[in-house]
Amino acid sequence: MMANGRVADWLDRLPSVRGRYAFDVDLSRTVWFRAGGRADVVFRPADIDDLAHFLAVRPADLPVTVVGLGSNLLVRDGGVEGVVVRLRQGFRDMNVRWEGERALVEVGAGALDMNVARYCRDQGAGGLAFLSGIPGTIGGALRMNAGAYGSEMSDVVVEARALDAAGSLHVLGPDEMGLSYRHSSVPGDWIFVSAVLAGRREEPAQIAGQMETINAEREASQPIRARTGGSTFTNPAGHSAWELIDEAGCRGLSRGSARISEQHCNFIVNTGGATASDIEGLGEEVRRRVEEKTGLSLDWEIRRIGRHRRWPPNEGGGEDEA
Ligand SMILES: Cc1cc2nc3c(=O)[nH]c(=O)nc-3n(C[C@H](O)[C@H](O)[C@H](O)COP(=O)(O)OP(=O)(O)OC[C@H]3O[C@@H](n4cnc5c(N)ncnc54)[C@H](O)[C@@H]3O)c2cc1C
């Protein structure tokens, strides 16, 4: 591989690890929006110790960003500087232990929410079916206090484990995580590595029924097969973001190939070939129109990372992340 300038800056300075580095990785291939730029380096640590070692000995000026499944994420077109950490194998274990009727489900932060929901169903651990409606990882769900259908992470988290920027492990109870609506107050540079979630004994068939209902409702109300980042904006207190967007006449509004979904107008959809700049620009236009019409200011729920401009211009090449 011919390293671009930025990648070459890091190449000789990356710590030796047991996991895998990939260079100049096209993130648009894996994030839900299917848009945006490249990462200088993607690091998939082998396990928690490997990640802790990497964080402890990395060069102090090396930026580190963790990305889950990219289902609530916009990667800007100029790409992400430094190392993007992705938790895959080594971070997907699931275990349940029972305290009477109470299930304590220990899950790795790289586990997919849907797989955790299926695992809990099979184990007869109820109360976690809502995870089947959230298309991300447990790490992303902890960071976003993800929730759906009347439950959210703050209702079920018993504890979470996270590495700080220096690689030290912290065990956090729910109070220390500061979970509120789509927010955790855990420092932004900490990386969740696992969690213990509480469930209760329930018949697998009953849990399966709840998951089917959730799935049917999602199919009917959200563009779940589209290239999207989920809800674009959080709901302002006492209001629904989608209603405000509708009221401001933004349903179906488009910029380039980015479009406000007709089905659920708090979703932006990449209809094919949208740039991150199209998507972000459309979001900003919606914010402007909503404020003009209603006086209310919408806050982005989607996390935006990276640089605005493509640098250097994408000339192809580099590794793609499978
Ligand atoms: C079709 C669709 C429907 C959706 N429906 C819902 C819904 O009903 N309810 C809901 O809450 N959300 C919903 N979402 C949004 C999204 O699925 C959730 O926010 C999800 O929790 C994000 O997880 P992720 O792994 O994809 O995180 P990413 O999108 O990759 O990242 C989101 C944020 O989490 C951080 N992060 C990721 N992993 C870690 C980690 N291990 N440690 C620390 N920080 C981390 C990232 O740095 C980033 O800031 C939907 C999205 C889509 C596309």
The ligand as an ORCA input file, in Angstrom:
! r2SCAN-3c Opt
* xyz 0 1
  C     -32.614      2.694     11.250
  C     -32.132      3.175     12.603
  C     -32.986      3.117     13.697
  C     -32.549      3.565     14.963
  N     -33.418      3.487     16.018
  C     -32.993      3.876     17.251
  C     -33.855      3.782     18.378
  O     -34.996      3.351     18.291
  N     -33.378      4.205     19.580
  C     -32.113      4.695     19.730
  O     -31.722      5.040     20.854
  N     -31.283      4.789     18.673
  C     -31.683      4.392     17.451
  N     -30.826      4.493     16.378
  C     -29.494      5.111     16.575
  C     -28.378      4.120     16.891
  O     -28.704      2.807     16.463
  C     -28.042      4.084     18.386
  O     -27.652      5.347     18.872
  C     -26.924      3.084     18.674
  O     -26.827      2.921     20.074
  C     -25.557      3.516     18.136
  O     -24.677      2.424     18.295
  P     -23.418      2.218     17.339
  O     -22.658      1.045     17.850
  O     -23.842      2.153     15.919
  O     -22.600      3.556     17.634
  P     -21.966      4.577     16.566
  O     -23.054      5.144     15.732
  O     -20.831      3.931     15.876
  O     -21.411      5.700     17.560
  C     -22.303      6.532     18.263
  C     -21.508      7.202     19.389
  O     -21.126      6.205     20.342
  C     -19.727      6.227     20.541
  N     -19.298      4.844     20.812
  C     -19.459      3.755     20.037
  N     -18.915      2.680     20.641
  C     -18.398      3.112     21.817
  C     -17.700      2.478     22.888
  N     -17.385      1.171     22.878
  N     -17.293      3.241     23.949
  C     -17.571      4.575     23.974
  N     -18.224      5.233     22.997
  C     -18.647      4.500     21.932
  C     -19.145      6.793     19.249
  O     -17.869      7.368     19.471
  C     -20.197      7.840     18.914
  O     -20.005      9.013     19.670
  C     -31.232      4.067     15.112
  C     -30.363      4.090     14.004
  C     -30.815      3.655     12.769
  C     -29.860      3.684     11.614
*
